[in-house]
């Protein structure tokens, strides 16, 4: 089955992992715990969280009581920021179909797709990690839940 919005595995792991960390704050969560909760590879999660740590989004502590915590408030972290840390800067001013040379001038398809891209960009920019925090501290999203829907 195909999807219209395709978010990379790394970006998805980062978003879901950070949501779990935000829900458990101030507790530190390690890669092993996150991998189990997200049904993901520890090696892949470690690489993703290395990028998040280098960017300053999370702090890590080694050792038996180590793990990750957010380095800034969840209401200051957008899904766009997370996505761009993992997958690079989003460019919404180019052809949404990835074409360098369009045979058409004033392509209606590209105009409509650019409009959708801009709306999606703005949605990700304005959607904060805090949206996925439950007041009771329980997780609100899980990759297991997403895969089963």
Secondary structure, 3 states (H helix, E strand, C coil): CCCCCCCCHHHHHHHHHHHHHHHHCCCCECHHHHHHHHCCCHHHHHHHHHHHHHHCCEEEECCCCCEEEECCCHHHCEHHHHHHHHHCCCCCCCCCCCCCCCCCCCCHHHHHHHHHHHHHHHHHHHCEHHHHECCCCCECCCHHHHHCC
